[in-house]
Amino acid sequence: MTDAEVFPAPVVLWSHPEDQRDGKPLLVLLHGYGANEQDLLSLADMLPGDFAVASVRAPIAMGPGFTWFPLTASIDYSLDRVKEASAYVLEWIDAIRVGHPSVTLLGFSMGMAMATTLLRQRPTDFAAVVGLSGFVVDAGDDPSFRDSDLNGTVPMFWGRDQQDPVITPDKIDFTMAWVRKHVKLTKVLYTGMWHGINQQEIGHVGEFLTHEVLKK
């Protein structure tokens, strides 16, 4: 039995009650390593209210929080673990996306790795991607990552601090090369934010979502 088969049913927090979500574009929040579904939900109040926002808990318990897959520097890490986590999220999205005119992904740190993985596996399924202080996974030539189908038309916001102490230079270099080739990139650098999110960045994310999703 694989980890994918024993994952629990997703725990999800929503910005709106069920009877108020239909017809709204969906914004899926994917938290970082060791956090949980409550970590990013407060962003919903600072982003355009047109979205139904869903914050999803990662499936693997890690200390007091949860993780999508083992840290990339860990002996337990493998691309298969990333793919199991993405299958977990995609199955949930497939089950609830009916009634939403579009789906947008927002991931922080490891959640950005998840968001971009979902896009790479389903290049036509998402209106836009927001990546905050994170990275893109090096998938080698794995055929389930359909990078060749991403021709630079999907809008992506990538915000980070150059002094981020968590995301290593090799991950930044790979991510930079990937985003320049595969998405319609909006990249913003911040100072004094470190490995985090600040008010200025959320303002920029709101503008990006309004322009690239709500006005399309």
C-alpha positions as CSV (number, residue, x, y, z in Angstrom):
1,M,0.0,0.0,0.0
2,T,1.4,3.4,-1.0
3,D,1.3,6.6,1.0
4,A,-1.2,8.0,-1.6
5,E,-3.6,5.2,-0.7
6,V,-3.5,5.9,3.0
7,F,-3.8,9.7,2.9
8,P,-6.7,11.0,4.9
9,A,-9.6,12.9,3.3
10,P,-8.5,16.5,2.8
11,V,-9.2,19.0,5.6
12,V,-10.2,22.3,4.0
13,L,-11.2,25.7,5.4
14,W,-13.3,28.0,3.3
15,S,-13.8,31.8,3.1
16,H,-17.5,31.4,2.3
17,P,-20.2,29.0,3.5
18,E,-21.2,26.4,0.9
19,D,-24.3,28.1,-0.2
20,Q,-22.3,31.2,-1.1
21,R,-19.5,29.6,-3.2
22,D,-21.3,28.6,-6.4
23,G,-20.4,30.8,-9.4
24,K,-17.3,32.3,-7.8
25,P,-13.9,31.7,-9.2
26,L,-12.0,29.4,-6.9
27,L,-8.7,30.3,-5.2
28,V,-6.9,27.3,-3.6
29,L,-4.3,28.1,-0.9
30,L,-1.4,25.7,-0.3
31,H,0.5,26.2,2.9
32,G,4.2,25.7,3.6
33,Y,6.2,23.0,5.4
34,G,5.1,22.3,9.0
35,A,2.1,24.6,8.8
36,N,-1.6,23.9,8.3
37,E,-4.8,25.0,6.6
38,Q,-5.2,27.9,9.0
39,D,-1.9,29.5,8.1
40,L,-2.9,31.2,4.9
41,L,-6.7,31.6,5.3
42,S,-6.3,35.1,6.8
43,L,-5.1,36.2,3.3
44,A,-8.7,35.7,2.1
45,D,-9.8,38.9,3.9
46,M,-7.0,40.9,2.1
47,L,-7.6,39.6,-1.4
48,P,-10.5,40.4,-3.8
49,G,-13.7,39.2,-2.3
50,D,-14.9,37.8,-5.6
51,F,-13.1,34.5,-5.0
52,A,-14.3,31.5,-3.0
53,V,-11.1,30.8,-1.2
54,A,-10.2,27.3,0.0
55,S,-7.2,26.5,2.2
56,V,-6.1,22.9,2.0
57,R,-4.2,21.0,4.7
58,A,-1.3,18.9,3.5
59,P,-1.7,15.2,4.0
60,I,1.4,14.2,6.0
61,A,1.7,15.1,9.7
62,M,5.0,16.8,10.5
63,G,5.6,18.0,14.1
64,P,2.7,20.3,15.1
65,G,1.8,20.9,11.4
66,F,1.8,19.1,8.1
67,T,3.8,18.8,4.9
68,W,3.0,17.9,1.3
69,F,6.2,15.8,0.9
70,P,9.5,15.3,2.7
71,L,12.0,18.2,2.4
72,T,14.0,18.0,-0.8
73,A,17.3,17.6,1.2
74,S,15.8,14.7,3.2
75,I,16.7,11.1,2.5
76,D,12.9,10.4,2.3
77,Y,12.4,12.8,-0.5
78,S,11.6,11.6,-4.0
79,L,9.7,12.9,-7.0
80,D,7.2,10.1,-6.5
81,R,6.3,11.7,-3.1
82,V,5.7,15.0,-4.8
83,K,3.5,13.3,-7.4
84,E,1.5,11.5,-4.7
85,A,0.8,14.8,-3.0
86,S,-0.2,16.5,-6.3
87,A,-2.6,13.6,-7.1
88,Y,-4.2,14.1,-3.6
89,V,-4.9,17.8,-4.4
90,L,-6.0,17.2,-8.0
91,E,-8.5,14.6,-6.9
92,W,-10.0,17.0,-4.4
93,I,-10.0,19.9,-7.0
94,D,-11.7,17.6,-9.6
95,A,-14.4,16.8,-7.1
96,I,-15.3,20.4,-6.2
97,R,-14.5,22.5,-9.2
98,V,-18.0,22.2,-10.8
99,G,-19.8,25.5,-10.3
100,H,-16.6,27.5,-10.3
101,P,-15.7,29.3,-13.6
102,S,-12.0,29.1,-12.9
103,V,-9.4,27.7,-10.5
104,T,-6.4,29.7,-9.4
105,L,-3.6,28.3,-7.1
106,L,-1.7,30.2,-4.4
107,G,1.2,28.5,-2.7
108,F,3.7,29.7,0.0
109,S,7.1,28.1,0.2
110,M,6.7,24.3,-0.3
111,G,3.1,25.2,-1.3
112,M,4.5,27.1,-4.3
113,A,6.3,23.8,-5.3
114,M,2.9,22.1,-5.1
115,A,1.0,24.9,-7.0
116,T,3.5,24.8,-9.9
117,T,3.5,21.0,-9.9
118,L,-0.3,21.0,-10.3
119,L,0.1,23.4,-13.2
120,R,2.8,21.3,-14.8
121,Q,0.6,18.2,-14.6
122,R,-2.6,20.0,-15.8
123,P,-1.4,22.9,-18.0
124,T,-4.9,23.9,-19.1
125,D,-6.7,23.5,-15.8
126,F,-5.7,26.7,-14.0
127,A,-6.4,30.4,-14.6
128,A,-3.3,31.6,-12.8
129,V,-0.7,30.7,-10.2
130,V,0.7,32.7,-7.3
131,G,4.0,31.6,-5.8
132,L,5.2,33.3,-2.6
133,S,8.8,32.7,-1.2
134,G,8.9,29.3,-2.8
135,F,10.4,27.2,-5.6
136,V,9.7,24.9,-8.5
137,V,10.5,21.2,-8.3
138,D,13.2,19.8,-10.6
139,A,11.2,17.0,-12.2
140,G,13.9,15.9,-14.7
141,D,12.3,14.3,-17.7
142,D,9.3,12.8,-15.9
143,P,6.5,12.6,-18.5
144,S,3.8,13.5,-16.0
145,F,5.2,17.0,-15.9
146,R,3.9,18.5,-19.1
147,D,6.3,21.5,-19.3
148,S,6.3,21.4,-23.1
149,D,2.6,22.2,-23.0
150,L,3.2,25.4,-21.1
151,N,3.9,28.0,-23.7
152,G,4.1,31.1,-21.6
153,T,0.4,32.0,-21.5
154,V,-0.6,31.1,-18.0
155,P,-0.1,34.1,-15.7
156,M,2.1,33.5,-12.7
157,F,3.1,35.9,-9.9
158,W,6.3,35.1,-8.1
159,G,7.2,37.2,-5.0
160,R,10.3,36.7,-2.9
161,D,13.0,38.4,-0.8
162,Q,16.5,38.0,-2.2
163,Q,17.7,37.6,1.5
164,D,15.3,34.6,2.1
165,P,17.3,32.3,4.3
166,V,15.2,29.2,3.6
167,I,15.0,28.7,-0.2
168,T,18.5,27.7,-1.4
169,P,20.3,29.3,-4.3
170,D,20.1,26.1,-6.4
171,K,16.3,26.1,-6.1
172,I,16.1,29.8,-7.0
173,D,18.3,29.3,-10.1
174,F,16.2,26.3,-11.3
175,T,12.9,28.2,-10.6
176,M,14.1,31.3,-12.4
177,A,15.0,29.3,-15.5
178,W,11.7,27.4,-15.4
179,V,9.4,30.4,-15.0
180,R,11.1,32.4,-17.7
181,K,10.5,29.6,-20.2
182,H,7.0,28.4,-19.3
183,V,4.7,31.0,-17.8
184,K,3.6,34.6,-18.3
185,L,5.7,35.9,-15.3
186,T,5.1,38.8,-12.9
187,K,8.2,38.8,-10.6
188,V,8.5,41.1,-7.7
189,L,11.4,41.3,-5.2
190,Y,10.9,42.6,-1.6
191,T,13.3,43.7,1.1
192,G,13.0,42.9,4.8
193,M,10.4,40.2,4.3
194,W,12.8,37.2,4.6
195,H,10.9,33.9,4.3
196,G,7.5,35.4,4.7
197,I,4.7,37.5,3.3
198,N,4.1,41.2,3.8
199,Q,1.3,43.7,3.3
200,Q,2.9,45.2,0.2
201,E,3.1,41.8,-1.5
202,I,-0.5,40.9,-0.7
203,G,-1.5,44.2,-2.3
204,H,0.4,43.2,-5.4
205,V,-1.1,39.7,-5.4
206,G,-4.6,41.3,-5.2
207,E,-3.8,43.5,-8.2
208,F,-2.5,40.5,-10.1
209,L,-5.6,38.4,-9.4
210,T,-7.9,41.2,-10.4
211,H,-6.1,41.9,-13.7
212,E,-5.3,38.3,-14.7
213,V,-8.3,36.4,-13.4
214,L,-11.3,38.6,-12.6
215,K,-11.0,40.8,-15.6
216,K,-10.5,38.1,-18.1
